[in-house]
Amino acid sequence: MSTTQPSSAPARRIWIDGTLVPWADARIHLLSHSAARGSLVFDYLSVHATPQGAAIFRLGEHIERFRRSVAIVGLPMEPGYDALCAGAIAAVAANPGATALKVMAYLPSEEVGVVPMDERVSVAMAAYDPVRDVILRKPNPRRNPAAIAVKLERTRRRIEAHLPTHAKAAANYLGPAMAAWQARKEGYDEIVMLDEHDHLAEAPTSN
């Protein structure tokens, strides 16, 4: 397997506000609120090949969970349930071989303050193969080991302070991400986190 990152982007199209955009052109500004303040909300769905075509696992339930997270964060997202389901289906149909679908709501406007002045919310849906389109394109892609070393993380905790932990918002993942990153440097493959009561909470991206 080559460890050289390919120069060309995956031949995928990402659904953004009803338009299919080439992978390389699906961008937001560095000063966008969601990039600078962590206000992006997302959900992650698996896609499976069937004799009848690609199937999105429990699309309805995931879209409802996505909408709940958006409401918790307070983003004034316009598309409703039916429009979001239709967008997910369109994104998967436009990307044969996709095994995952990531749905995102974010504030794309360039902002200087904590509270956005432009409350316009964009919705993007990326249907892709995480391994082929992302992981194997890294200079040193990680392989799934036959056995993993797990660290019980005791320094950083999953604490519901400013935002409920069940909201799938980017800001909620920074602490777990930093803890998992440090654990990787220590030779671990994964971490399990505790809450403020020393109860088992979750792994960084799995509950």
N, C-alpha and C positions, 0 to 999 in steps of 0.2 A: 504494500500500500504506500502510495506516495505521500510524503509529508509536506509537499509544496502546495501552497494555497493557489487554486486556480485564479486566473485573472478575470475571467468572465463570470457574470452573475448567473444564478440559476435561471433556467427558462421558465419562470413562474410569473403569474400575475396576481397582484394583491387588490382585493376589493376595497375601495375607499369611497365612502359616501355615494355608493351606487355606480362607481366607475371602476373598471379593471385597469390597473396601472402596472407597468413592468416593474419587476422586483427592484431593480436598481433605482427606479424613480420614486419609490415609496419612501418619502423623507419628510421630516419636520425640521423647523429651524432650531438651532442650538438654544435659543432663548425662549422657546415655547414653554408655556406654563407646565405642561406635563413632563417635559424633560428636566426643567430646572427645579420643580417643586414636587415631583412624584405623584401627580394627580391622575395618572393613567390608571384605568380600571380594565381588567381583562378576565377572560375565561379561556379554558383550554379543553378541547374536545378531541377524541380519537376518531379516525376515519378508517373504515374497513372495506375491503373488496368483497363483493358478494356476486353471485350469478346474475343478479339484477342490476349490478352497477355499484358504485361507491355508496356506502351508508355511513351516516354520521351517528355516532353512539349517543342516544338519549338527547337529541338536539333540543327538544322542548324544555326538558329539565335544566339543561345547561344555560339556555337563553334566559330562563326565569331566574336562575342564580346570578347570571350576569346583570340582569336588570336590578336585582336586589342590591348588588354591590354598587352599581351606579347610583342608586337612590341613597345608600348609606353615605357615600362620598359627597353627594349633592350635585352631581353633574346634571345640567338640564338637557339630557339627551332627547332628541325628537323622535327617531324611529321607534315604533312600537314592536310588540312581539311578532306580529306577522311579517313586518318588513325586515326584521332582524333574521328571522328564519329563512326568508326568501334570499337575503344576502348571503347567508351561510351556504345555502344550496348552490347559489350561483358561483361562489368562490371555489367550492369543491369541484363543480362541473367544469370550471375553466382550468383546473390543474390536475390532470390525470396522474394517478400514482401517488397522490397525497395521502399521508397516513395520520396527519394531525391538522387541526384547525384552531388557530388562535384568534379570538375576537377581542377587539380593543376599543375603548372609548377614551378620548383624550381631548385636551384643550390645545389646539395647534398654534394659537396666537402668540406672538412675541410679547412678553410681559416683563415688567420690572418689579412689580410688587407681589406680595404673597396672595392677595386677592385679585383675581383676573379682572381686567376691565372689559375684555371681550369674552363673553360667555358662550361663544359658539363651540359646540361639541362635534368632533368628527368621529366617525366609526370606521374602523378598518378590520378586514378579515383576511388572514393569511392562511391559505391551505397549502401544505408543503410536506416534505419528508424530512423530519429533523435530522436524521443521520446523514442521508445523502446530500441534502441541500445546505446543511449548516455544519454538523460535527466533522464530517470527513473533509470539509473545506478548510479546517483549521490547520495551522502549521504542525501541531502535535495533537492529533485527535485522541481522545480518551477511549479506551476499549472497556467493555463491560467485563469485569473479572468474574471468575467462577465463584469466588468467595469474596466478601467485602469486610473491611475493617471499619467498625462503627465506633464513633466517639460520643460519649454522653456529655453534652455541652452544659457546663455549669456556670459559665461566666455570663453569657447573654441569655436572657429569658424571653419567652413569648408572653408579653404583658399587654393587656388591653388598656392602653393609656389614653391615647388621643383618638384612635380609630379602632373600631371593633375588629378583632383578629380574623373574623370570618369574612370580612370584605376583601375581595381579591383585587387590592389596589397596590400599585407599584411600591408605595411608601412602606407598606406592611412587610415587604420582603427584604428590606435593606439589612436589618439586624441578622436574620437567619442567613442571608447570603454572605455577609462578612464572617460569620461564625463558620460556615461551611468552607469558605475560601481558606481560612486559617487552618482548619482541620486537614484540608488537602495538602497544605504545606508541611503538616506534621506526619503525613503518611497515611491518613485515614481516607476512606472512600465516601463516607456519609456521616451525618451526625443525627442524634435524636435530642430534641430540646425539651426543657422543663418549663412549666409556668411558674408564676410567683409563689405558688403553694408547694413547689417541688413535685408536682404531679407530671407524668409524661404528657407532653403536648403534641409534638409532631416533628417530622423531619422537615428540612427547609422548604420542600415543594410537595410534600405528601402528608395528608392528614390521616 
